[in-house]
Amino acid sequence: MTSIIRRWSRPARIAVLSVLVGIAAVAVTACGSSGTSSTANTAASSTGQLSTADKLAAQWAQRPTQIPVSQPIGKPIPAGKRIDFINCGVTACTSLYKNLTDAAKTLGWTVKQINTQGTPESVQAAWKQAVNDKPDAVVASGFPRAVFSQQLKQLQQMKIPVIESSTDDVEGGGIDLILSKPKDLGPEGQILASWITKDSGGKAHTLYVDLPVYNILKPVRQYFEANYAKLCAGCKLDKIDIPLTAIGKDVPDRIVSYLRAHPDVNYVAYSLGALNVGVPAALRQAGLANKVKLIVNVGDAENYQYIASGQTHAAMAFSNIDQTWVWADALARLFTGQPIDVDRKAQLPYMLITKDNLISTGSEFPLVKDYQEQWKKLWGK
């Protein structure tokens, strides 16, 4: 799941999605609801599936205790390295910059932030500046290769490593590492499906609310559908697509209208937590708050506060902190002449959050509590 849209302020939600759509030239898909998409699944093996869902939900509810890399560097890591970080222009990327800076300080490195406004022109200008800076590495999140392909070739010729995340590009051709690729997002769909199955006792009629304009959310939907069909025999699934223009405007009204027209729906799952903002209040006003339960993918401060107050029931949690320390680990291995296979294979930690195990209502907290100590041990610090 993209780190750019994992943590943002309310005004930034529309801006960042507009930016990403503009940069990637992603076509807006059909707006509005798609209606009921499936009939009841067979209930032949429901008992076994419920048991599996219970185990999965319990597993994901445990707070992760291990960072995603376990192999020590094994060599002295050179200090004094200069890293350019290209900021996408919203709060989430500033958070990534802060977390990367914390990791870099541990290794005696410095991080320079190059800001963008998110437009293709400003993004290209930022990458041009990175080329001119001649840093030891460049790190960014969410920018499609096509936008900075010329600068990427130049950086590759200069043998300057480039690390990215949250893009459906592939590694190679100048990009050394990409975290949060589509194939890495399986746990997100599984967490949503296992919680709904467990909580409903296999008797859910779920409305899946999606934002299809953003391609990185497509695999989340696919993984959710696959796990839901496998785990929740006898359950029904409806889907509604939300257009970009509805963000920050009438998403709550769309959800309420759908639920009124489909009174059998008793669960709502969101491909992105931002889609749930304002919905709990709208449900209360419509007299529907006690008729449906809500789970969001990629929790944020507002949704954690909803969970604390009982207005939302669960969230799939992901932390930007963990990602930036994997970036630093990969660079440390590159700077010491080592392969970065362990970082390419790293599975970033995820967690199922409910009111019972809510860590914090803040927008940023590590899933692995002692992550710094574990990384420092690997790095010999």
Secondary structure as UniProt FT lines:
FT   TURN            4..6
FT   HELIX           10..24
FT   STRAND          32..36
FT   TURN            44..45
FT   HELIX           46..60
FT   STRAND          82..87
FT   HELIX           91..106
FT   TURN            107..108
FT   STRAND          110..115
FT   HELIX           120..133
FT   STRAND          137..140
FT   HELIX           145..147
FT   HELIX           149..157
FT   TURN            158..159
FT   STRAND          162..165
FT   TURN            173..174
FT   STRAND          177..179
FT   HELIX           182..185
FT   HELIX           186..200
FT   STRAND          205..210
FT   TURN            212..213
FT   HELIX           215..217
FT   HELIX           218..231
FT   TURN            233..234
FT   STRAND          236..241
FT   HELIX           244..246
FT   TURN            247..250
FT   HELIX           251..261
FT   TURN            263..264
FT   STRAND          267..270
FT   HELIX           273..276
FT   TURN            277..278
FT   HELIX           279..285
FT   TURN            286..287
FT   TURN            289..291
FT   STRAND          293..297
FT   HELIX           301..308
FT   TURN            309..310
FT   STRAND          314..318
FT   HELIX           320..335
FT   TURN            336..337
FT   HELIX           341..344
FT   STRAND          350..353
FT   TURN            355..357
FT   TURN            369..370
FT   HELIX           371..379
//
